Amino acid sequence: MKNKKPRVSVIVLAGAILLTAPTAGSQVPSSRGQQVLPENPFDRSLVLLGQGKYMEAKAGFDADIAKNPRHLEAYYYRGVAWLRMANRDAAWEGFNKALEIKPEFPLGYVGRAEVQLARKNYVEAEKEINKALALDMDCAEAYYQKGLLFGYLKRLDEAVSSFQKCLGLVPTHAYANYQLGLAYNQKKRKDLTVVHLEKFLALAPLAPEAPQVRNLLNFLKR
């Protein structure tokens, strides 16, 4: 997943993030507070993406694709970087390029779902998610996007279930913990809210959302 926003009530913030951030946080490795970036260029770009350094990350993925035009994951994560920078058209083009190379690439459809969610085209987003799951029923990112979709549709129990499925496949998915914590906050389950938001901070302490999460946790622990 990866925000300088006006200060707002943490209670309002918790509800707003779940329902208004459909492109937040695909699974990317975080630096966990490290100052030294990985030597591998692709891994370094992933960490930069997780830190919210979207332009630097995109440049790294560009370089990776220039060397290996068939590196599908680089197309996907470059699209995610474009989405963080609010360039939906460039993201859509990149996801489609990956699918031109390999139509059976589940993350290509996940990426297109992210774009459709950003455009609030919920029916189309669900179609793309279902395409990804038809190719891979264990695609954690598809369940993550499905959770975001249900959050937008205010189907909170289904959102929780989808984030749980994502975490069942990838327990270290930082943003699934983040969104699940916010969903539990809406359900007034303070105990589970704290558990998952603390996991998010442990996994992604340098994420752009981390300061807001710390504020919310401080409020909940009063």
TIKOL-589313 format. One record per atom (N, C-alpha, C): residue in three letters; x, y, z. Coordinates in steps of 0.05 Angstrom, whole numbers, plus 32768, in hexadecimal, padded with zeros to 4 digits. Example, Ala and Ser with C-alpha at 12.3 -4.5 7.8 and 13.67 -1.06 7.14 Angstrom:
<nodes>
ALA81087F8E809C;ALA80F67FA6809C;ALA81087FBE809C;SER81017FD3808E;SER81117FEB808F;SER81028001809D;
</nodes>
This chain:
<nodes>
MET800A7FE98000;MET800080008000;MET800880148000;LYS802580378021;LYS8030804A801A;LYS8025804B8028;ASN7FFB80F78021;ASN7FEB80F08039;ASN7FEC8106804E;LYS7FF5811B8045;LYS7FF481318058;LYS7FD8813C8057;LYS7FC88136806C;LYS7FAC813E806C;LYS7FA781508083;PRO7F9281618081;PRO7F8B81728098;PRO7F84816080B0;ARG7F8A816B80C8;ARG7F85815C80E0;ARG7F66815A80E4;VAL7F5D814180E9;VAL7F41813D80ED;VAL7F3E812B8105;SER7F268128810F;SER7F2081168125;SER7F2880FA811D;VAL7F3680EC812F;VAL7F3E80D18128;VAL7F2780BE8125;ILE7F1080C48131;ILE7EF880B3812D;ILE7EEE80B78111;VAL7EEC80CF8107;VAL7EE480D480EC;VAL7EF880C880D9;LEU7F1280CC80DF;LEU7F2780C280CE;LEU7F2480A480C9;ALA7F1F809580DF;ALA7F1E807880DD;ALA7F09806F80C9;GLY7EF2807C80CA;GLY7EDD807480B8;GLY7EE2807D809C;ALA7EEF80958099;ALA7EF380A0807F;ALA7F088090806F;ILE7F1D8087807C;ILE7F328079806D;ILE7F2780608060;LEU7F188050806E;LEU7F0E80378063;LEU7EFD803D804B;LEU7EED8052804C;LEU7ED980568037;LEU7EE380688020;THR7EFA80748023;THR7F038087800E;THR7F1F80828004;ALA7F2B806B800A;ALA7F4680668001;ALA7F48804C7FF2;PRO7F3A80497FDB;PRO7F3A802F7FCE;PRO7F5580277FC3;THR7F67803A7FBE;THR7F8080327FB2;THR7F96802F7FC7;ALA7F8F80307FE0;ALA7FA4802F7FF4;ALA7FAF80147FF8;GLY7FC980127FF5;GLY7FD87FFC8000;GLY7FD67FE17FF5;SER7FE07FDC7FDD;SER7FE57FC07FD6;SER7FFC7FB67FE6;GLN7FFF7F9B7FE7;GLN80147F907FF7;GLN802F7F957FEC;VAL803F7FA57FFA;VAL805B7FAA7FF2;VAL806C7FA8800B;PRO80857F9E8008;PRO80967F9D8020;PRO809B7FB8802B;SER809B7FBB8045;SER80A27FD58051;SER80BF7FD4805A;SER80CA7FEB8060;SER80E67FED8069;SER80E87FE68087;ARG80D17FE58095;ARG80D17FDF80B2;ARG80E47FF280C0;GLY80E6800A80B7;GLY80F7801E80C4;GLY8114801E80BB;GLN811B800D80A8;GLN8137800C809F;GLN813E80258090;GLN8157802E8093;GLN816180448084;GLN816E803B806A;VAL817880228069;VAL818680188052;VAL817380088041;LEU817080108028;LEU815E80038015;LEU816A7FEA800A;PRO815A7FD68001;PRO81657FBE7FF5;PRO81757FC47FDC;GLU81897FB47FD7;GLU819A7FB87FBF;GLU818B7FB17FA6;ASN817A7F9C7FA7;ASN816B7F957F8F;ASN81597FAC7F86;PRO815B7FB57F6D;PRO814C7FCD7F64;PRO812E7FC97F67;PHE81237FB27F60;PHE81067FAE7F62;PHE80FE7FAE7F7F;ASP810C7FA07F91;ASP81057FA07FAD;ASP81087FBC7FB9;ARG811B7FCB7FB0;ARG811E7FE77FBA;ARG81067FF87FB2;SER80FD7FF47F9A;SER80E680037F90;SER80CD7FFC7FA1;LEU80CA7FE27FA8;LEU80B47FDA7FB8;LEU80B47FE77FD3;VAL80CC7FE97FDF;VAL80CE7FF67FF9;VAL80C780147FF7;LEU80D280217FE2;LEU80CB803D7FDE;LEU80AD80417FDB;LEU80A0802F7FCD;LEU808380307FC9;LEU8076802F7FE4;GLY807F801C7FF5;GLY807380198010;GLY807880318022;GLN808D8040801C;GLN80938058802C;GLN808480718021;GLY8076806E800C;GLY806780858001;GLY807880967FEE;LYS808F808C7FE6;LYS80A0809B7FD3;LYS809A80917FB7;TYR8083809A7FAE;TYR8077808E7F96;TYR808680947F7D;MET808F80AD7F7A;MET809E80B47F61;MET80B880A47F5F;GLU80C680A27F76;GLU80DF80927F75;GLU80D980757F6F;ALA80C4806A7F7B;ALA80BD804F7F76;ALA80B6804A7F59;LYS80A6805C7F4D;LYS809F80597F31;LYS80B7805A7F1F;ALA80CA806C7F25;ALA80E2806D7F15;ALA80F180537F16;GLY80F280467F2E;GLY80FF802D7F31;GLY80F180177F21;PHE80D780177F21;PHE80C880037F11;PHE80CC80087EF3;ASP80CD80227EEC;ASP80D280287ED0;ASP80ED801C7EC7;ALA8101801F7ED7;ALA811B80157ED0;ALA811B7FF67ECF;ASP810C7FEA7EE1;ASP810A7FCD7EE1;ASP80FD7FC37EC8;ILE80E77FD07EC0;ILE80D97FC87EA7;ILE80EA7FCD7E8E;ALA80FA7FE27E8F;ALA810C7FE77E78;ALA81207FD07E74;LYS81287FC47E8B;LYS813B7FAE7E89;LYS812D7F937E83;ASN81147F917E8E;ASN81057F787E8A;ASN80E87F7F7E83;PRO80E27F837E6A;PRO80C87F8B7E61;PRO80B17F787E68;ARG80B87F607E72;ARG80A37F4C7E78;ARG80A17F487E97;HIS80AC7F5A7EA6;HIS80AA7F587EC3;HIS808E7F627ECC;LEU807C7F4F7ECE;LEU80607F567ED3;LEU805C7F647EEE;GLU806A7F5B7F03;GLU80667F687F1D;GLU806F7F857F1D;ALA80837F8B7F0D;ALA808C7FA77F0B;ALA80777FB87EFE;TYR80697FAE7EEA;TYR80527FBD7EDE;TYR803D7FC17EF3;TYR80377FAC7F03;TYR80227FAF7F17;TYR80297FC47F2C;TYR80417FC27F37;TYR80487FD57F4D;TYR804D7FF17F42;ARG80557FF37F29;ARG8057800E7F1D;ARG803B801A7F1B;GLY802880097F13;GLY800C80137F12;GLY8002801C7F2D;VAL800A800D7F42;VAL800280157F5D;VAL800E80307F64;ALA802880347F5C;ALA8034804E7F61;ALA802680647F53;TRP801E805F7F3A;TRP800F80737F2B;TRP7FF4807A7F39;LEU7FE780657F44;LEU7FCE806A7F52;LEU7FD2807B7F6B;ARG7FE880767F79;ARG7FEE80877F91;ARG7FF280A47F89;MET7FFB80A87F70;MET7FFF80C37F67;MET7FE780CE7F57;ALA7FD180BF7F59;ALA7FB780C77F4E;ALA7FB780C87F30;ASN7FC880B87F23;ASN7FC880B77F06;ASN7FBB809C7EFE;ARG7FA1809C7EFD;ARG7F9280837EF9;ARG7F9680797EDC;ASP7F97808B7EC9;ASP7F9A80837EAD;ASP7FB480757EA8;ALA7FCA807F7EB4;ALA7FE480727EB0;ALA7FE480577EBE;ALA7FD780567ED6;ALA7FD6803C7EE4;ALA7FC680287ED3;TRP7FB080307EC9;TRP7F9F801E7EB8;TRP7FAF80147EA0;GLU7FBD80267E93;GLU7FCD801E7E7C;GLU7FE280097E84;GLY7FEF800D7E9B;GLY80037FFB7EA4;GLY7FF87FDF7EAB;PHE7FE27FDF7EB8;PHE7FD57FC57EBF;PHE7FCD7FB67EA5;ASN7FC37FC57E92;ASN7FBB7FB97E78;ASN7FD37FAE7E69;LYS7FEA7FBC7E6B;LYS80027FB37E5F;LYS800B7F987E6A;ALA80097F957E84;ALA80107F7C7E91;ALA7FFD7F657E87;LEU7FE47F6C7E84;LEU7FD17F577E7B;LEU7FD47F517E5D;GLU7FDF7F647E4D;GLU7FE67F5E7E32;GLU7FFC7F497E31;ILE800F7F4C7E43;ILE80257F397E44;ILE801C7F1E7E4D;LYS800B7F1E7E62;LYS80017F047E6D;LYS7FE47F087E77;PRO7FD07F017E67;PRO7FB47F047E6E;PRO7FAD7EF57E88;GLU7FBD7EE17E90;GLU7FB77ED27EA8;GLU7FC47EDD7EC0;PHE7FCC7EF67EC0;PHE7FDA7F037ED6;PHE7FC67F0F7EEA;PRO7FC17F027F01;PRO7FAB7F0B7F12;PRO7FAE7F287F1C;LEU7FC77F307F22;LEU7FCB7F4B7F2C;LEU7FC57F617F17;GLY7FC57F597EFE;GLY7FBC7F6D7EEA;GLY7F9F7F757EEE;TYR7F8E7F617EF4;TYR7F727F667EF9;TYR7F6E7F747F14;VAL7F7F7F6C7F27;VAL7F7E7F7A7F41;VAL7F847F977F3D;GLY7F987F9D7F2E;GLY7F9F7FB97F28;GLY7F887FC87F1B;ARG7F7C7FBB7F07;ARG7F657FC97EFA;ARG7F4E7FCD7F0E;ALA7F4A7FBA7F21;ALA7F367FBE7F35;ALA7F3D7FD67F46;GLU7F567FDA7F4C;GLU7F5E7FF17F5C;GLU7F57800B7F4E;VAL7F5C800C7F34;VAL7F5580247F24;VAL7F3780287F25;GLN7F2780137F21;GLN7F0A80167F21;GLN7F00801F7F3C;LEU7F0C80157F51;LEU7F04801F7F6C;LEU7F0B803C7F6F;ALA7F2280457F65;ALA7F2980617F67;ALA7F1580727F57;ARG7F0A80677F42;ARG7EF780757F32;ARG7EDA80717F3C;LYS7ED780627F51;LYS7EBD805C7F5D;LYS7EAB804C7F4B;ASN7EB7803C7F39;ASN7EA8802A7F28;ASN7EA7800F7F35;TYR7E96800C7F49;TYR7E967FF57F5A;TYR7E8F7FDB7F4C;VAL7E7C7FDC7F3A;VAL7E747FC47F2C;VAL7E8B7FBA7F1B;GLU7E987FCC7F0D;GLU7EAF7FC47EFC;GLU7EC67FBA7F0E;ALA7ECA7FC67F25;ALA7EDF7FBE7F37;ALA7EDB7FA17F3F;GLU7EC27F9A7F46;GLU7EBC7F7F7F4F;GLU7EC17F6B7F39;LYS7EBB7F737F20;LYS7EC07F617F09;LYS7EDE7F5B7F07;GLU7EEE7F6F7F0A;GLU7F0B7F6B7F08;GLU7F167F5A7F1E;ILE7F0C7F5E7F37;ILE7F147F4E7F4D;ILE7F0C7F307F48;ASN7EF57F2C7F3E;ASN7EEC7F117F39;ASN7EFD7F037F23;LYS7F067F137F10;LYS7F187F087EFB;LYS7F327EFF7F08;ALA7F3C7F0F7F1A;ALA7F557F077F28;ALA7F517EEE7F38;LEU7F3B7EEC7F47;LEU7F367ED47F57;LEU7F307EBC7F47;ALA7F257EBF7F2F;ALA7F217EA87F1D;ALA7F3B7E9C7F14;LEU7F507EAD7F12;LEU7F6A7EA47F0B;LEU7F7A7E997F23;ASP7F757EA47F3A;ASP7F847E9C7F52;ASP7F727EA27F6B;MET7F677E8C7F75;MET7F557E8F7F8D;MET7F657E967FA6;ASP7F807E957FA4;ASP7F917E9C7FBB;ASP7F9E7EB77FB7;CYS7F937EC87FA6;CYS7F9E7EE37FA1;CYS7F977EF67FB8;ALA7FAA7EFA7FC9;ALA7FA47F0A7FE1;ALA7F9C7F277FD9;GLU7FA97F327FC5;GLU7FA37F4D7FBC;GLU7F867F507FB3;ALA7F7C7F3B7FA6;ALA7F607F3C7F9D;ALA7F4D7F3E7FB5;TYR7F527F2F7FCA;TYR7F427F307FE2;TYR7F447F4C7FF0;TYR7F5D7F577FEF;TYR7F607F717FFA;TYR7F4F7F867FEB;GLN7F507F857FD1;GLN7F407F987FC1;GLN7F227F937FC6;LYS7F1B7F7A7FC9;LYS7EFF7F747FCF;LYS7EF67F807FE9;GLY7F087F7F7FFD;GLY7F027F8C8016;GLY7EFD7FAA8013;LEU7F0E7FB68003;LEU7F0B7FD37FFE;LEU7EF07FD97FF0;LEU7EEA7FC87FDD;LEU7ED17FCB7FCE;LEU7EB97FC97FE2;PHE7EB97FB57FF3;PHE7EA37FB28006;PHE7EA27FCA801A;GLY7EBA7FD48020;GLY7EBB7FEC8031;GLY7EAD80038024;TYR7EB28007800B;TYR7EA5801D7FFC;TYR7E8780197FFB;LEU7E7E80007FF9;LEU7E627FFA7FF7;LEU7E557FF88012;LYS7E657FFE8027;LYS7E5B7FFE8043;LYS7E507FE2804B;ARG7E5D7FCD8040;ARG7E577FB28048;ARG7E6D7FA9805A;LEU7E6C7FB28073;LEU7E837FB18085;LEU7E8B7F94808C;ASP7E777F838091;ASP7E7E7F678098;ASP7E8C7F598082;GLU7E837F5E8069;GLU7E917F528052;GLU7EAC7F5D804E;ALA7EB07F778054;ALA7ECA7F838052;ALA7EDD7F758066;VAL7ED47F72807E;VAL7EE47F648093;VAL7EEC7F48808A;SER7ED97F3A807F;SER7EDE7F1E8076;SER7EF37F1E8060;SER7EF27F31804E;SER7F057F318037;SER7F217F388041;PHE7F237F4C8053;PHE7F3D7F52805E;PHE7F497F3B806E;GLN7F387F2C807C;GLN7F417F14808A;GLN7F4B7EFF8077;LYS7F3D7EFC8060;LYS7F477EE8804D;LYS7F627EF08042;CYS7F657F0A803D;CYS7F7F7F148034;CYS7F957F0D8048;LEU7F8F7F138061;LEU7FA37F0E8076;LEU7FA87EF0807B;GLY7F947EE08076;GLY7F977EC38078;GLY7FAC7EB98064;LEU7FAD7EC7804D;LEU7FC07EBF8038;LEU7FDB7ECD803C;VAL7FDB7EE68044;VAL7FF37EF58048;VAL7FF17F048063;PRO7FF87EF88079;PRO7FF67F058094;PRO80057F1F8096;THR801A7F228085;THR802A7F3B8087;THR80207F518074;HIS80087F4E806A;HIS7FFD7F638059;HIS7FF67F7B806A;ALA80077F8F8069;ALA80047FA6807B;ALA7FEA7FB48078;TYR7FE27FBA805F;TYR7FCA7FCA805B;TYR7FB07FBA8060;ALA7FB17FA0805E;ALA7F997F908066;ALA7F957F938084;ASN7FAC7F938094;ASN7FA97F9880B0;ASN7F9F7FB480B6;TYR7FA87FC780A6;TYR7FA07FE380A9;TYR7F827FE680A5;GLN7F787FDB808E;GLN7F5C7FDE8088;GLN7F4A7FCD809A;LEU7F547FB680A2;LEU7F457FA580B4;LEU7F427FB380CF;GLY7F587FC080D8;GLY7F567FCF80F1;GLY7F427FE580F0;LEU7F417FF380D9;LEU7F2E800980D6;LEU7F117FFE80D5;ALA7F0E7FE780C8;ALA7EF37FDB80C6;ALA7EEA7FD380E2;TYR7EFC7FC780F2;TYR7EF47FC0810D;TYR7EEE7FD9811E;ASN7EFB7FEF8118;ASN7EF580078127;ASN7ED980108121;GLN7ED0800D8108;GLN7EB580148101;GLN7EA18001810F;LYS7EAA7FE98113;LYS7E987FD58121;LYS7E9A7FD88140;LYS7EAA7FEC8148;LYS7EAD7FF28165;LYS7EBA7FDB8174;ARG7ECD7FCD8166;ARG7EDD7FB88173;ARG7EF97FC48178;LYS7EFB7FD3818E;LYS7F147FE18193;LYS7F2B7FCD8196;ASP7F267FB681A2;ASP7F3C7FA381A6;ASP7F487F9A818C;LEU7F377F938179;LEU7F417F89815F;LEU7F4C7FA0814E;THR7F417FB88152;THR7F4B7FCF8144;THR7F687FD3814C;VAL7F6E7FD38165;VAL7F897FD78170;VAL7F9C7FC18165;VAL7F937FA88166;VAL7FA47F92815E;VAL7FAD7F968141;HIS7F9B7F9C812F;HIS7FA27F9D8113;HIS7FB17FB7810B;LEU7FAA7FCD8118;LEU7FB97FE68113;LEU7FD57FE4811D;GLU7FD97FD78134;GLU7FF47FD3813E;GLU80047FC1812B;LYS7FF77FAD8120;LYS80057F9C810C;LYS800D7FAC80F4;PHE7FFB7FBE80EB;PHE80027FCF80D4;PHE801B7FDF80DA;LEU801C7FEB80F2;LEU80337FFC80F8;LEU804D7FEB80FA;ALA804A7FD38104;ALA80627FC18106;ALA806C7FBA80EB;LEU80597FB680D8;LEU80617FAE80BD;LEU80697FC680AB;ALA805D7FDD80B0;ALA80627FF4809F;ALA8065800E80AF;PRO807A801080C0;PRO807D802880D1;PRO8082804280C1;LEU808B803F80A9;LEU809180578099;LEU807C805D8084;ALA8065804E8085;ALA805080538072;ALA8044806F8075;PRO803A807B8060;PRO802E80968062;PRO801880978076;GLU80098082807A;GLU7FF28082808C;GLU7FFA807E80A9;ALA8014807780AE;ALA801C807180CA;ALA8017808780DE;PRO801C80A080D9;PRO801680B580ED;PRO7FF980B680F5;GLN7FE780B380E1;GLN7FCA80B380E7;GLN7FC2809B80F8;VAL7FCE808480F1;VAL7FC8806C8101;VAL7FD2806F811D;ARG7FE9807B8121;ARG7FF3807F813D;ARG7FE08092814C;ASN7FD680A6813F;ASN7FC380B8814C;ASN7FAA80A98154;LEU7FA080988143;LEU7F8880898149;LEU7F8D80768160;LEU7FA380688160;LEU7FAA80568176;LEU7FAC80648190;ASN7FB9807C8190;ASN7FBB808B81A8;ASN7FA0809281B3;PHE7F8E809A81A1;PHE7F7280A081A9;PHE7F64808881B6;LEU7F67807181A8;LEU7F59805981B2;LEU7F64804F81CC;LYS7F7D805581D2;LYS7F89804A81EB;LYS7F86805D8202;ARG7F79807381FF;ARG7F7580868215;ARG7F648079822B;
</nodes>
